Amino acid sequence: MARMQISNETSTWLLQAKEFLDEARRLKPGPERKELRQTAKVLREIAKLEAASEQAVERDRLQRT
C-alpha cells in the first residue's frame, strides 16, 4: 500500500480563517463577530474539502503508475 505524503504547506483558506478569527476575537460579542466566526468556519470547511480532493488526486496518480 502506498504511503500518502502530507503537505507541510498551510492552506490559504486556513490562513484566511485564522485572520477572520483573530479579528473576531478583537470585537465585542455581536452580529459582526458572529459573522466573522461563521465565515472562518466556512473557510475551514473549504480547506478540508480541498485537502480531501488533493489526496484523491494523489491516490489516483499513484494507482496509475
mmCIF file as Biopython writes it, N, C-alpha, C and O atoms, coordinates in Angstrom:
data_model
#
loop_
_atom_site.group_PDB
_atom_site.id
_atom_site.type_symbol
_atom_site.label_atom_id
_atom_site.label_alt_id
_atom_site.label_comp_id
_atom_site.label_asym_id
_atom_site.label_entity_id
_atom_site.label_seq_id
_atom_site.pdbx_PDB_ins_code
_atom_site.Cartn_x
_atom_site.Cartn_y
_atom_site.Cartn_z
_atom_site.occupancy
_atom_site.B_iso_or_equiv
_atom_site.auth_seq_id
_atom_site.auth_asym_id
_atom_site.pdbx_PDB_model_num
ATOM 1   N N  . MET A ? 1  ? 0.848   -1.179 0.000   1.0 0.0 1  A 1 
ATOM 2   C CA . MET A ? 1  ? 0.000   0.000  0.000   1.0 0.0 1  A 1 
ATOM 3   C C  . MET A ? 1  ? 0.894   1.243  0.000   1.0 0.0 1  A 1 
ATOM 4   O O  . MET A ? 1  ? 1.867   1.311  0.750   1.0 0.0 1  A 1 
ATOM 5   N N  . ALA A ? 2  ? 0.570   2.195  -0.819  1.0 0.0 2  A 1 
ATOM 6   C CA . ALA A ? 2  ? 1.379   3.403  -0.946  1.0 0.0 2  A 1 
ATOM 7   C C  . ALA A ? 2  ? 1.152   4.326  0.247   1.0 0.0 2  A 1 
ATOM 8   O O  . ALA A ? 2  ? 0.044   4.431  0.774   1.0 0.0 2  A 1 
ATOM 9   N N  . ARG A ? 3  ? 2.216   4.982  0.652   1.0 0.0 3  A 1 
ATOM 10  C CA . ARG A ? 3  ? 2.107   5.959  1.734   1.0 0.0 3  A 1 
ATOM 11  C C  . ARG A ? 3  ? 1.733   7.308  1.143   1.0 0.0 3  A 1 
ATOM 12  O O  . ARG A ? 3  ? 2.257   7.711  0.104   1.0 0.0 3  A 1 
ATOM 13  N N  . MET A ? 4  ? 0.824   7.997  1.811   1.0 0.0 4  A 1 
ATOM 14  C CA . MET A ? 4  ? 0.416   9.308  1.323   1.0 0.0 4  A 1 
ATOM 15  C C  . MET A ? 4  ? 1.336   10.370 1.910   1.0 0.0 4  A 1 
ATOM 16  O O  . MET A ? 4  ? 1.675   10.334 3.093   1.0 0.0 4  A 1 
ATOM 17  N N  . GLN A ? 5  ? 1.726   11.298 1.078   1.0 0.0 5  A 1 
ATOM 18  C CA . GLN A ? 5  ? 2.568   12.399 1.514   1.0 0.0 5  A 1 
ATOM 19  C C  . GLN A ? 5  ? 1.669   13.536 1.993   1.0 0.0 5  A 1 
ATOM 20  O O  . GLN A ? 5  ? 0.758   13.965 1.285   1.0 0.0 5  A 1 
ATOM 21  N N  . ILE A ? 6  ? 1.939   14.012 3.195   1.0 0.0 6  A 1 
ATOM 22  C CA . ILE A ? 6  ? 1.151   15.099 3.753   1.0 0.0 6  A 1 
ATOM 23  C C  . ILE A ? 6  ? 1.926   16.394 3.548   1.0 0.0 6  A 1 
ATOM 24  O O  . ILE A ? 6  ? 3.097   16.500 3.914   1.0 0.0 6  A 1 
ATOM 25  N N  . SER A ? 7  ? 1.265   17.356 2.968   1.0 0.0 7  A 1 
ATOM 26  C CA . SER A ? 7  ? 1.906   18.631 2.668   1.0 0.0 7  A 1 
ATOM 27  C C  . SER A ? 7  ? 2.130   19.421 3.949   1.0 0.0 7  A 1 
ATOM 28  O O  . SER A ? 7  ? 1.273   19.460 4.832   1.0 0.0 7  A 1 
ATOM 29  N N  . ASN A ? 8  ? 3.299   20.051 4.034   1.0 0.0 8  A 1 
ATOM 30  C CA . ASN A ? 8  ? 3.597   20.914 5.166   1.0 0.0 8  A 1 
ATOM 31  C C  . ASN A ? 8  ? 3.089   22.331 4.937   1.0 0.0 8  A 1 
ATOM 32  O O  . ASN A ? 8  ? 3.172   23.179 5.825   1.0 0.0 8  A 1 
ATOM 33  N N  . GLU A ? 9  ? 2.566   22.581 3.750   1.0 0.0 9  A 1 
ATOM 34  C CA . GLU A ? 9  ? 2.051   23.901 3.439   1.0 0.0 9  A 1 
ATOM 35  C C  . GLU A ? 9  ? 0.725   24.117 4.166   1.0 0.0 9  A 1 
ATOM 36  O O  . GLU A ? 9  ? -0.101  23.210 4.271   1.0 0.0 9  A 1 
ATOM 37  N N  . THR A ? 10 ? 0.543   25.328 4.659   1.0 0.0 10 A 1 
ATOM 38  C CA . THR A ? 10 ? -0.727  25.678 5.270   1.0 0.0 10 A 1 
ATOM 39  C C  . THR A ? 10 ? -1.618  26.239 4.175   1.0 0.0 10 A 1 
ATOM 40  O O  . THR A ? 10 ? -1.212  27.112 3.407   1.0 0.0 10 A 1 
ATOM 41  N N  . SER A ? 11 ? -2.820  25.731 4.119   1.0 0.0 11 A 1 
ATOM 42  C CA . SER A ? 11 ? -3.768  26.160 3.104   1.0 0.0 11 A 1 
ATOM 43  C C  . SER A ? 11 ? -4.051  27.660 3.214   1.0 0.0 11 A 1 
ATOM 44  O O  . SER A ? 11 ? -4.126  28.215 4.311   1.0 0.0 11 A 1 
ATOM 45  N N  . THR A ? 12 ? -4.202  28.291 2.073   1.0 0.0 12 A 1 
ATOM 46  C CA . THR A ? 12 ? -4.575  29.701 2.041   1.0 0.0 12 A 1 
ATOM 47  C C  . THR A ? 12 ? -5.914  29.906 2.732   1.0 0.0 12 A 1 
ATOM 48  O O  . THR A ? 12 ? -6.135  30.914 3.402   1.0 0.0 12 A 1 
ATOM 49  N N  . TRP A ? 13 ? -6.807  28.931 2.557   1.0 0.0 13 A 1 
ATOM 50  C CA . TRP A ? 13 ? -8.124  29.006 3.200   1.0 0.0 13 A 1 
ATOM 51  C C  . TRP A ? 13 ? -7.976  29.024 4.719   1.0 0.0 13 A 1 
ATOM 52  O O  . TRP A ? 13 ? -8.666  29.783 5.400   1.0 0.0 13 A 1 
ATOM 53  N N  . LEU A ? 14 ? -7.077  28.189 5.253   1.0 0.0 14 A 1 
ATOM 54  C CA . LEU A ? 14 ? -6.882  28.140 6.695   1.0 0.0 14 A 1 
ATOM 55  C C  . LEU A ? 14 ? -6.241  29.421 7.217   1.0 0.0 14 A 1 
ATOM 56  O O  . LEU A ? 14 ? -6.576  29.890 8.305   1.0 0.0 14 A 1 
ATOM 57  N N  . LEU A ? 15 ? -5.333  29.977 6.453   1.0 0.0 15 A 1 
ATOM 58  C CA . LEU A ? 15 ? -4.718  31.242 6.863   1.0 0.0 15 A 1 
ATOM 59  C C  . LEU A ? 15 ? -5.756  32.361 6.911   1.0 0.0 15 A 1 
ATOM 60  O O  . LEU A ? 15 ? -5.755  33.185 7.826   1.0 0.0 15 A 1 
ATOM 61  N N  . GLN A ? 16 ? -6.635  32.380 5.920   1.0 0.0 16 A 1 
ATOM 62  C CA . GLN A ? 16 ? -7.687  33.388 5.922   1.0 0.0 16 A 1 
ATOM 63  C C  . GLN A ? 16 ? -8.645  33.179 7.087   1.0 0.0 16 A 1 
ATOM 64  O O  . GLN A ? 16 ? -9.080  34.143 7.717   1.0 0.0 16 A 1 
ATOM 65  N N  . ALA A ? 17 ? -8.975  31.927 7.375   1.0 0.0 17 A 1 
ATOM 66  C CA . ALA A ? 17 ? -9.855  31.626 8.507   1.0 0.0 17 A 1 
ATOM 67  C C  . ALA A ? 17 ? -9.238  32.124 9.803   1.0 0.0 17 A 1 
ATOM 68  O O  . ALA A ? 17 ? -9.934  32.680 10.653  1.0 0.0 17 A 1 
ATOM 69  N N  . LYS A ? 18 ? -7.937  31.927 9.957   1.0 0.0 18 A 1 
ATOM 70  C CA . LYS A ? 18 ? -7.249  32.388 11.165  1.0 0.0 18 A 1 
ATOM 71  C C  . LYS A ? 18 ? -7.336  33.902 11.289  1.0 0.0 18 A 1 
ATOM 72  O O  . LYS A ? 18 ? -7.562  34.431 12.377  1.0 0.0 18 A 1 
ATOM 73  N N  . GLU A ? 19 ? -7.156  34.598 10.171  1.0 0.0 19 A 1 
ATOM 74  C CA . GLU A ? 19 ? -7.251  36.055 10.196  1.0 0.0 19 A 1 
ATOM 75  C C  . GLU A ? 19 ? -8.653  36.518 10.604  1.0 0.0 19 A 1 
ATOM 76  O O  . GLU A ? 19 ? -8.795  37.470 11.372  1.0 0.0 19 A 1 
ATOM 77  N N  . PHE A ? 20 ? -9.684  35.845 10.091  1.0 0.0 20 A 1 
ATOM 78  C CA . PHE A ? 20 ? -11.050 36.197 10.459  1.0 0.0 20 A 1 
ATOM 79  C C  . PHE A ? 20 ? -11.286 35.946 11.943  1.0 0.0 20 A 1 
ATOM 80  O O  . PHE A ? 20 ? -11.920 36.760 12.614  1.0 0.0 20 A 1 
ATOM 81  N N  . LEU A ? 21 ? -10.784 34.831 12.460  1.0 0.0 21 A 1 
ATOM 82  C CA . LEU A ? 21 ? -10.964 34.537 13.878  1.0 0.0 21 A 1 
ATOM 83  C C  . LEU A ? 21 ? -10.207 35.519 14.759  1.0 0.0 21 A 1 
ATOM 84  O O  . LEU A ? 21 ? -10.711 35.938 15.801  1.0 0.0 21 A 1 
ATOM 85  N N  . ASP A ? 22 ? -9.009  35.885 14.347  1.0 0.0 22 A 1 
ATOM 86  C CA . ASP A ? 22 ? -8.243  36.883 15.102  1.0 0.0 22 A 1 
ATOM 87  C C  . ASP A ? 22 ? -9.013  38.200 15.186  1.0 0.0 22 A 1 
ATOM 88  O O  . ASP A ? 22 ? -9.084  38.829 16.242  1.0 0.0 22 A 1 
ATOM 89  N N  . GLU A ? 23 ? -9.581  38.597 14.064  1.0 0.0 23 A 1 
ATOM 90  C CA . GLU A ? 23 ? -10.359 39.837 14.040  1.0 0.0 23 A 1 
ATOM 91  C C  . GLU A ? 23 ? -11.615 39.701 14.905  1.0 0.0 23 A 1 
ATOM 92  O O  . GLU A ? 23 ? -11.977 40.634 15.623  1.0 0.0 23 A 1 
ATOM 93  N N  . ALA A ? 24 ? -12.274 38.555 14.839  1.0 0.0 24 A 1 
ATOM 94  C CA . ALA A ? 24 ? -13.481 38.337 15.643  1.0 0.0 24 A 1 
ATOM 95  C C  . ALA A ? 24 ? -13.172 38.411 17.135  1.0 0.0 24 A 1 
ATOM 96  O O  . ALA A ? 24 ? -13.984 38.906 17.916  1.0 0.0 24 A 1 
ATOM 97  N N  . ARG A ? 25 ? -12.015 37.925 17.523  1.0 0.0 25 A 1 
ATOM 98  C CA . ARG A ? 25 ? -11.639 37.956 18.944  1.0 0.0 25 A 1 
ATOM 99  C C  . ARG A ? 25 ? -11.458 39.385 19.457  1.0 0.0 25 A 1 
ATOM 100 O O  . ARG A ? 25 ? -11.607 39.642 20.651  1.0 0.0 25 A 1 
ATOM 101 N N  . ARG A ? 26 ? -11.141 40.296 18.570  1.0 0.0 26 A 1 
ATOM 102 C CA . ARG A ? 26 ? -10.948 41.691 18.968  1.0 0.0 26 A 1 
ATOM 103 C C  . ARG A ? 26 ? -12.285 42.429 19.173  1.0 0.0 26 A 1 
ATOM 104 O O  . ARG A ? 26 ? -12.334 43.490 19.796  1.0 0.0 26 A 1 
ATOM 105 N N  . LEU A ? 27 ? -13.346 41.850 18.641  1.0 0.0 27 A 1 
ATOM 106 C CA . LEU A ? 27 ? -14.648 42.512 18.718  1.0 0.0 27 A 1 
ATOM 107 C C  . LEU A ? 27 ? -15.437 42.060 19.941  1.0 0.0 27 A 1 
ATOM 108 O O  . LEU A ? 27 ? -15.220 40.975 20.480  1.0 0.0 27 A 1 
ATOM 109 N N  . LYS A ? 28 ? -16.345 42.912 20.357  1.0 0.0 28 A 1 
ATOM 110 C CA . LYS A ? 28 ? -17.277 42.536 21.419  1.0 0.0 28 A 1 
ATOM 111 C C  . LYS A ? 28 ? -18.319 41.607 20.803  1.0 0.0 28 A 1 
ATOM 112 O O  . LYS A ? 28 ? -18.567 41.662 19.599  1.0 0.0 28 A 1 
ATOM 113 N N  . PRO A ? 29 ? -18.938 40.742 21.638  1.0 0.0 29 A 1 
ATOM 114 C CA . PRO A ? 29 ? -19.989 39.868 21.099  1.0 0.0 29 A 1 
ATOM 115 C C  . PRO A ? 29 ? -21.069 40.677 20.380  1.0 0.0 29 A 1 
ATOM 116 O O  . PRO A ? 29 ? -21.506 41.730 20.846  1.0 0.0 29 A 1 
ATOM 117 N N  . GLY A ? 30 ? -21.474 40.157 19.252  1.0 0.0 30 A 1 
ATOM 118 C CA . GLY A ? 30 ? -22.498 40.831 18.460  1.0 0.0 30 A 1 
ATOM 119 C C  . GLY A ? 30 ? -22.558 40.245 17.071  1.0 0.0 30 A 1 
ATOM 120 O O  . GLY A ? 30 ? -21.854 39.281 16.771  1.0 0.0 30 A 1 
ATOM 121 N N  . PRO A ? 31 ? -23.394 40.816 16.214  1.0 0.0 31 A 1 
ATOM 122 C CA . PRO A ? 31 ? -23.600 40.251 14.871  1.0 0.0 31 A 1 
ATOM 123 C C  . PRO A ? 31 ? -22.345 40.256 13.997  1.0 0.0 31 A 1 
ATOM 124 O O  . PRO A ? 31 ? -22.116 39.315 13.237  1.0 0.0 31 A 1 
ATOM 125 N N  . GLU A ? 32 ? -21.537 41.303 14.101  1.0 0.0 32 A 1 
ATOM 126 C CA . GLU A ? 32 ? -20.326 41.362 13.271  1.0 0.0 32 A 1 
ATOM 127 C C  . GLU A ? 32 ? -19.348 40.254 13.673  1.0 0.0 32 A 1 
ATOM 128 O O  . GLU A ? 32 ? -18.759 39.595 12.815  1.0 0.0 32 A 1 
ATOM 129 N N  . ARG A ? 33 ? -19.183 40.058 14.963  1.0 0.0 33 A 1 
ATOM 130 C CA . ARG A ? 33 ? -18.298 38.999 15.455  1.0 0.0 33 A 1 
ATOM 131 C C  . ARG A ? 33 ? -18.813 37.624 15.026  1.0 0.0 33 A 1 
ATOM 132 O O  . ARG A ? 33 ? -18.041 36.766 14.596  1.0 0.0 33 A 1 
ATOM 133 N N  . LYS A ? 34 ? -20.109 37.432 15.148  1.0 0.0 34 A 1 
ATOM 134 C CA . LYS A ? 34 ? -20.716 36.154 14.757  1.0 0.0 34 A 1 
ATOM 135 C C  . LYS A ? 34 ? -20.502 35.885 13.268  1.0 0.0 34 A 1 
ATOM 136 O O  . LYS A ? 34 ? -20.203 34.759 12.872  1.0 0.0 34 A 1 
ATOM 137 N N  . GLU A ? 35 ? -20.656 36.920 12.451  1.0 0.0 35 A 1 
ATOM 138 C CA . GLU A ? 35 ? -20.470 36.761 11.010  1.0 0.0 35 A 1 
ATOM 139 C C  . GLU A ? 35 ? -19.025 36.369 10.683  1.0 0.0 35 A 1 
ATOM 140 O O  . GLU A ? 35 ? -18.795 35.508 9.833   1.0 0.0 35 A 1 
ATOM 141 N N  . LEU A ? 36 ? -18.060 36.992 11.346  1.0 0.0 36 A 1 
ATOM 142 C CA . LEU A ? 36 ? -16.654 36.648 11.111  1.0 0.0 36 A 1 
ATOM 143 C C  . LEU A ? 36 ? -16.374 35.203 11.503  1.0 0.0 36 A 1 
ATOM 144 O O  . LEU A ? 36 ? -15.654 34.496 10.798  1.0 0.0 36 A 1 
ATOM 145 N N  . ARG A ? 37 ? -16.934 34.767 12.613  1.0 0.0 37 A 1 
ATOM 146 C CA . ARG A ? 37 ? -16.731 33.389 13.062  1.0 0.0 37 A 1 
ATOM 147 C C  . ARG A ? 37 ? -17.367 32.391 12.090  1.0 0.0 37 A 1 
ATOM 148 O O  . ARG A ? 37 ? -16.797 31.333 11.821  1.0 0.0 37 A 1 
ATOM 149 N N  . GLN A ? 38 ? -18.538 32.727 11.572  1.0 0.0 38 A 1 
ATOM 150 C CA . GLN A ? 38 ? -19.195 31.848 10.599  1.0 0.0 38 A 1 
ATOM 151 C C  . GLN A ? 38 ? -18.400 31.785 9.299   1.0 0.0 38 A 1 
ATOM 152 O O  . GLN A ? 38 ? -18.282 30.725 8.684   1.0 0.0 38 A 1 
ATOM 153 N N  . THR A ? 39 ? -17.862 32.915 8.892   1.0 0.0 39 A 1 
ATOM 154 C CA . THR A ? 39 ? -17.036 32.945 7.686   1.0 0.0 39 A 1 
ATOM 155 C C  . THR A ? 39 ? -15.806 32.064 7.869   1.0 0.0 39 A 1 
ATOM 156 O O  . THR A ? 39 ? -15.440 31.310 6.967   1.0 0.0 39 A 1 
ATOM 157 N N  . ALA A ? 40 ? -15.170 32.157 9.030   1.0 0.0 40 A 1 
ATOM 158 C CA . ALA A ? 40 ? -13.999 31.331 9.316   1.0 0.0 40 A 1 
ATOM 159 C C  . ALA A ? 40 ? -14.368 29.847 9.280   1.0 0.0 40 A 1 
ATOM 160 O O  . ALA A ? 40 ? -13.587 29.022 8.805   1.0 0.0 40 A 1 
ATOM 161 N N  . LYS A ? 41 ? -15.534 29.516 9.773   1.0 0.0 41 A 1 
ATOM 162 C CA . LYS A ? 41 ? -15.993 28.116 9.764   1.0 0.0 41 A 1 
ATOM 163 C C  . LYS A ? 41 ? -16.128 27.608 8.328   1.0 0.0 41 A 1 
ATOM 164 O O  . LYS A ? 41 ? -15.719 26.488 8.024   1.0 0.0 41 A 1 
ATOM 165 N N  . VAL A ? 42 ? -16.696 28.426 7.455   1.0 0.0 42 A 1 
ATOM 166 C CA . VAL A ? 42 ? -16.858 28.044 6.049   1.0 0.0 42 A 1 
ATOM 167 C C  . VAL A ? 42 ? -15.489 27.877 5.386   1.0 0.0 42 A 1 
ATOM 168 O O  . VAL A ? 42 ? -15.278 26.940 4.616   1.0 0.0 42 A 1 
ATOM 169 N N  . LEU A ? 43 ? -14.566 28.784 5.684   1.0 0.0 43 A 1 
ATOM 170 C CA . LEU A ? 43 ? -13.231 28.686 5.104   1.0 0.0 43 A 1 
ATOM 171 C C  . LEU A ? 43 ? -12.522 27.409 5.555   1.0 0.0 43 A 1 
ATOM 172 O O  . LEU A ? 43 ? -11.809 26.793 4.763   1.0 0.0 43 A 1 
ATOM 173 N N  . ARG A ? 44 ? -12.704 27.005 6.805   1.0 0.0 44 A 1 
ATOM 174 C CA . ARG A ? 44 ? -12.106 25.754 7.280   1.0 0.0 44 A 1 
ATOM 175 C C  . ARG A ? 44 ? -12.709 24.552 6.557   1.0 0.0 44 A 1 
ATOM 176 O O  . ARG A ? 44 ? -12.001 23.593 6.249   1.0 0.0 44 A 1 
ATOM 177 N N  . GLU A ? 45 ? -14.006 24.601 6.288   1.0 0.0 45 A 1 
ATOM 178 C CA . GLU A ? 45 ? -14.651 23.517 5.544   1.0 0.0 45 A 1 
ATOM 179 C C  . GLU A ? 45 ? -14.107 23.440 4.116   1.0 0.0 45 A 1 
ATOM 180 O O  . GLU A ? 45 ? -13.862 22.352 3.595   1.0 0.0 45 A 1 
ATOM 181 N N  . ILE A ? 46 ? -13.924 24.586 3.501   1.0 0.0 46 A 1 
ATOM 182 C CA . ILE A ? 46 ? -13.360 24.619 2.144   1.0 0.0 46 A 1 
ATOM 183 C C  . ILE A ? 46 ? -11.959 24.009 2.156   1.0 0.0 46 A 1 
ATOM 184 O O  . ILE A ? 46 ? -11.615 23.225 1.272   1.0 0.0 46 A 1 
ATOM 185 N N  . ALA A ? 47 ? -11.158 24.364 3.150   1.0 0.0 47 A 1 
ATOM 186 C CA . ALA A ? 47 ? -9.799  23.819 3.258   1.0 0.0 47 A 1 
ATOM 187 C C  . ALA A ? 47 ? -9.838  22.305 3.418   1.0 0.0 47 A 1 
ATOM 188 O O  . ALA A ? 47 ? -9.015  21.594 2.841   1.0 0.0 47 A 1 
ATOM 189 N N  . LYS A ? 48 ? -10.790 21.816 4.197   1.0 0.0 48 A 1 
ATOM 190 C CA . LYS A ? 48 ? -10.920 20.377 4.412   1.0 0.0 48 A 1 
ATOM 191 C C  . LYS A ? 48 ? -11.280 19.665 3.101   1.0 0.0 48 A 1 
ATOM 192 O O  . LYS A ? 48 ? -10.724 18.614 2.783   1.0 0.0 48 A 1 
ATOM 193 N N  . LEU A ? 49 ? -12.216 20.251 2.347   1.0 0.0 49 A 1 
ATOM 194 C CA . LEU A ? 49 ? -12.612 19.670 1.064   1.0 0.0 49 A 1 
ATOM 195 C C  . LEU A ? 49 ? -11.469 19.708 0.057   1.0 0.0 49 A 1 
ATOM 196 O O  . LEU A ? 49 ? -11.270 18.759 -0.702  1.0 0.0 49 A 1 
ATOM 197 N N  . GLU A ? 50 ? -10.729 20.793 0.053   1.0 0.0 50 A 1 
ATOM 198 C CA . GLU A ? 50 ? -9.594  20.916 -0.852  1.0 0.0 50 A 1 
ATOM 199 C C  . GLU A ? 50 ? -8.536  19.856 -0.542  1.0 0.0 50 A 1 
ATOM 200 O O  . GLU A ? 50 ? -7.981  19.246 -1.455  1.0 0.0 50 A 1 
ATOM 201 N N  . ALA A ? 51 ? -8.261  19.641 0.732   1.0 0.0 51 A 1 
ATOM 202 C CA . ALA A ? 51 ? -7.269  18.644 1.128   1.0 0.0 51 A 1 
ATOM 203 C C  . ALA A ? 51 ? -7.726  17.243 0.723   1.0 0.0 51 A 1 
ATOM 204 O O  . ALA A ? 51 ? -6.924  16.442 0.244   1.0 0.0 51 A 1 
ATOM 205 N N  . ALA A ? 52 ? -8.997  16.952 0.913   1.0 0.0 52 A 1 
ATOM 206 C CA . ALA A ? 52 ? -9.523  15.645 0.529   1.0 0.0 52 A 1 
ATOM 207 C C  . ALA A ? 52 ? -9.429  15.456 -0.982  1.0 0.0 52 A 1 
ATOM 208 O O  . ALA A ? 52 ? -9.113  14.363 -1.453  1.0 0.0 52 A 1 
ATOM 209 N N  . SER A ? 53 ? -9.700  16.503 -1.732  1.0 0.0 53 A 1 
ATOM 210 C CA . SER A ? 53 ? -9.617  16.433 -3.187  1.0 0.0 53 A 1 
ATOM 211 C C  . SER A ? 53 ? -8.180  16.187 -3.638  1.0 0.0 53 A 1 
ATOM 212 O O  . SER A ? 53 ? -7.935  15.373 -4.528  1.0 0.0 53 A 1 
ATOM 213 N N  . GLU A ? 54 ? -7.235  16.890 -3.025  1.0 0.0 54 A 1 
ATOM 214 C CA . GLU A ? 54 ? -5.830  16.705 -3.385  1.0 0.0 54 A 1 
ATOM 215 C C  . GLU A ? 54 ? -5.359  15.290 -3.062  1.0 0.0 54 A 1 
ATOM 216 O O  . GLU A ? 54 ? -4.578  14.706 -3.813  1.0 0.0 54 A 1 
ATOM 217 N N  . GLN A ? 55 ? -5.832  14.743 -1.950  1.0 0.0 55 A 1 
ATOM 218 C CA . GLN A ? 55 ? -5.460  13.372 -1.592  1.0 0.0 55 A 1 
ATOM 219 C C  . GLN A ? 55 ? -6.027  12.380 -2.597  1.0 0.0 55 A 1 
ATOM 220 O O  . GLN A ? 55 ? -5.363  11.407 -2.956  1.0 0.0 55 A 1 
ATOM 221 N N  . ALA A ? 56 ? -7.253  12.623 -3.052  1.0 0.0 56 A 1 
ATOM 222 C CA . ALA A ? 56 ? -7.863  11.732 -4.034  1.0 0.0 56 A 1 
ATOM 223 C C  . ALA A ? 56 ? -7.095  11.770 -5.353  1.0 0.0 56 A 1 
ATOM 224 O O  . ALA A ? 56 ? -6.882  10.733 -5.981  1.0 0.0 56 A 1 
ATOM 225 N N  . VAL A ? 57 ? -6.689  12.937 -5.760  1.0 0.0 57 A 1 
ATOM 226 C CA . VAL A ? 57 ? -5.914  13.079 -7.000  1.0 0.0 57 A 1 
ATOM 227 C C  . VAL A ? 57 ? -4.582  12.342 -6.854  1.0 0.0 57 A 1 
ATOM 228 O O  . VAL A ? 57 ? -4.152  11.648 -7.775  1.0 0.0 57 A 1 
ATOM 229 N N  . GLU A ? 58 ? -3.940  12.488 -5.714  1.0 0.0 58 A 1 
ATOM 230 C CA . GLU A ? 58 ? -2.662  11.816 -5.477  1.0 0.0 58 A 1 
ATOM 231 C C  . GLU A ? 58 ? -2.833  10.292 -5.479  1.0 0.0 58 A 1 
ATOM 232 O O  . GLU A ? 58 ? -2.002  9.571  -6.032  1.0 0.0 58 A 1 
ATOM 233 N N  . ARG A ? 59 ? -3.908  9.810  -4.862  1.0 0.0 59 A 1 
ATOM 234 C CA . ARG A ? 59 ? -4.181  8.356  -4.864  1.0 0.0 59 A 1 
ATOM 235 C C  . ARG A ? 59 ? -4.365  7.850  -6.287  1.0 0.0 59 A 1 
ATOM 236 O O  . ARG A ? 59 ? -3.827  6.806  -6.657  1.0 0.0 59 A 1 
ATOM 237 N N  . ASP A ? 60 ? -5.127  8.594  -7.082  1.0 0.0 60 A 1 
ATOM 238 C CA . ASP A ? 60 ? -5.345  8.202  -8.479  1.0 0.0 60 A 1 
ATOM 239 C C  . ASP A ? 60 ? -4.046  8.160  -9.253  1.0 0.0 60 A 1 
ATOM 240 O O  . ASP A ? 60 ? -3.805  7.248  -10.044 1.0 0.0 60 A 1 
ATOM 241 N N  . ARG A ? 61 ? -3.202  9.170  -9.014  1.0 0.0 61 A 1 
ATOM 242 C CA . ARG A ? 61 ? -1.916  9.233  -9.710  1.0 0.0 61 A 1 
ATOM 243 C C  . ARG A ? 61 ? -1.048  8.044  -9.339  1.0 0.0 61 A 1 
ATOM 244 O O  . ARG A ? 61 ? -0.395  7.458  -10.202 1.0 0.0 61 A 1 
ATOM 245 N N  . LEU A ? 62 ? -1.036  7.679  -8.051  1.0 0.0 62 A 1 
ATOM 246 C CA . LEU A ? 62 ? -0.224  6.557  -7.597  1.0 0.0 62 A 1 
ATOM 247 C C  . LEU A ? 62 ? -0.738  5.224  -8.146  1.0 0.0 62 A 1 
ATOM 248 O O  . LEU A ? 62 ? 0.051   4.326  -8.442  1.0 0.0 62 A 1 
ATOM 249 N N  . GLN A ? 63 ? -2.044  5.099  -8.280  1.0 0.0 63 A 1 
ATOM 250 C CA . GLN A ? 63 ? -2.621  3.863  -8.798  1.0 0.0 63 A 1 
ATOM 251 C C  . GLN A ? 63 ? -2.319  3.677  -10.282 1.0 0.0 63 A 1 
ATOM 252 O O  . GLN A ? 63 ? -2.277  2.544  -10.763 1.0 0.0 63 A 1 
ATOM 253 N N  . ARG A ? 64 ? -2.114  4.735  -10.989 1.0 0.0 64 A 1 
ATOM 254 C CA . ARG A ? 64 ? -1.862  4.650  -12.432 1.0 0.0 64 A 1 
ATOM 255 C C  . ARG A ? 64 ? -0.410  4.302  -12.745 1.0 0.0 64 A 1 
ATOM 256 O O  . ARG A ? 64 ? -0.097  3.906  -13.868 1.0 0.0 64 A 1 
ATOM 257 N N  . THR A ? 65 ? 0.471   4.446  -11.769 1.0 0.0 65 A 1 
ATOM 258 C CA . THR A ? 65 ? 1.892   4.168  -12.039 1.0 0.0 65 A 1 
ATOM 259 C C  . THR A ? 65 ? 2.256   2.744  -11.686 1.0 0.0 65 A 1 
ATOM 260 O O  . THR A ? 65 ? 3.408   2.343  -11.850 1.0 0.0 65 A 1 
#
